[in-house]
């Protein structure tokens, strides 16, 4: 592992399908007004790729809300989702090519809303240049974890192709096992234990 270095413009100005998976394992740093630094390793991202991507905010063209997406790669795109959670993206690619990588999770906080709440990220940090900001940035310490791909979450409004494309990138440590049994009461648990013991005797 090498000494952590801030990611520069060359990292972000690539296509989002390169940047989003490369962000897995990088360190998101948030310096609070008190001077305290919060540092968490990124464990999940999603790629949103231009006006042709019907899951991307840019699908309807440039608006006051989405103008940040059209900035040069390396800026933040922070917005309020359903009036409840702030979500943070790293804008990627060249200027006027609207792409962004949504930061969906960091170690200890799975889910984009939990991430921003834990790191005190709000719309005040929208359109911030991650390459020079002293409030928020991303570092690379040489960690290159494996990742798996999957469908993006919460874009039911997109067409079938973009709903199902594997543009979500997740570190294996964040993959939660599916719950196959729901214990409803202590009586149910006792019955299940007895059944298991009876089966073991066979």
N, C-alpha and C positions, 0 to 999 in steps of 0.2 A: 504494500500500500504506500502510495506517495503522498507528499504534502498536498493538502487540498488547495486547488486553485479555482478562482472564479471562471465560469464559462464566458468565453468572449463572443464577439459578433459572428465569427466564422462558424461557430457551433450552431447558432440559431438560424442563420440565413440559408440553411439547407431545406430540402423538402420535409414536410411534417412527418412523412412516413419513414424518414431516417431519424429525425430528432426525437419523436415520441418514444420509440423503444430505447434510444440512447439515454433518455432521461432516467430510466430505471437504474437505481443504485446511486444516482447523484444526490447531493445534499442541498435541501432547500433551507436557506438561512433567512431569518426574520429578526432584524434589530429593532427592539421596542424603543419608545421615546425615553425610557429609563436608562437605556444603554445595554440592557440585558439582551443576549442573543439566543434565539431559539433555533435549534438545528435538528432537522429530521431527514432521514434518508427516504427518497421517493420510491414507492413500491408499486404504484399503478398509474398509468396514463391512458388517454384516448386521443386518437388523431382525428382532426376535423379539417377537411381539405377542399376549400374553395367553393365557388358558387355552384359547381356541379354536384357537390355533396349535399343531398337533401336533408342530412342530419346536422349540417353546419348552419350557424346563424347567418352566414354570408349568402345563403341561397336566395334571399330576397334582395340582394344588392346592398350597397353601402347606405347606412342610415346613421343617425346621430348615435344610436346605441352601439352599432357595430363598427364605427369608423376606426376604432383602435385595431381591429382585425386587419386593416389595410396598411398598417404601419410596417416598418422594416422589422424583420425578425429580431427578437431579443427584448421586446416590450411585453408588459403584462396586459392581459385582457381580463378584467374582473367585472362580474355582473351579478345581479341579484336574481336568484332562481325561485320562481313562485312566490316572490315577496318574502321569502324566509331565509334562504341560505345564500351566502356569497360563494361564488365559484371562481377559481383562478386558473388562467391558461397562460402558457408561454407562446406568444406569437412567433411564427416561424416563416421562413422563406423571404422573398424579396418584397419591397414596398409595392403596394397595390395588388399583391397576390394573397388574398385572405386565407390564411391557414393558421391553425393553433393546436397546441397540445394541451388538453385538459389534465390538470394534476388531480387525480382521483383519490390518491392515498399516500400516506407516509407511514413509517414504522410507528405503531401504536395508535394510529388514527386512520381507520379505513372508511372511506367515503369522502367526497369532495367538500361537503358541508362541515363535517367534523374536522377536516384538515384546516379549513380557514378559521373556524372558531378557535381551535387550539392555538393557532399561530397569529391570531388577532389580525386577520386580513379582511379588509373591507374595500368598498369602491374607492376609498381615498387612495388606494394603491393601484388604481387603473391607469394604464398608459405610462407606467414607470419603466425606465430603461434598466433592465436587469444587469447590463454589463457595467454600469457605473453607479447605480443607486447605493446609498448607504443605509437604506431601510429594508431592502429585500433583494436577494440574489441567489444564484445556484452555483454550487461548487462541485468539482470533480476530484476525488481522492484516489482514483485509479480502480475503484471497485466496479466490476463488470459482472453482475449476477445474471443468471439465466432468467428467461421469462417465457410465459406462454401467451398465446393470443386468444381473443374471444370477441363476441359481439359487444358493441357499445351498449351502454345502459341508458334507459329513459328517453329513447328517441322514437317512440311509436309513430310519430308524425312523418318520419322519413319513408321513402319508398322501400319496397322489399329488398332490393339489392343493397342499399346502404344500411338498412336495419340489420342485415345479416353478415355484412362484411367484417372480417376479423381485425378491426382497428383498435382493439383494446389490448393493452400490454400489461401483464401482471407478473410480479415476482412470485415464485412458487410459495413463499412463506405467507402470502396473503390469500391463498386459495383455501376457502373454508369447505370442510366436508359437508355433504348434504345430510340433513337430518332425516333419517328413515323411520325413526320411532319416536312417538310423542307420549311421554308418561303423563297420564292424567291424574293419578292419585296414588297414594301409598298402597292401596288395595290392588291396583293394577300392577304395580311394581312387584308385589308379593306373588301375584298370580304368574307373572312373567318368569320370576326366579324359579318357582315350583315347576313350571313347564320345562325350563332349561334343564333342571336337575333330572326330571323324568326322562328327557330325551337323551341325556348323558348315560343313563342306565341301559339304554337299548343297544 
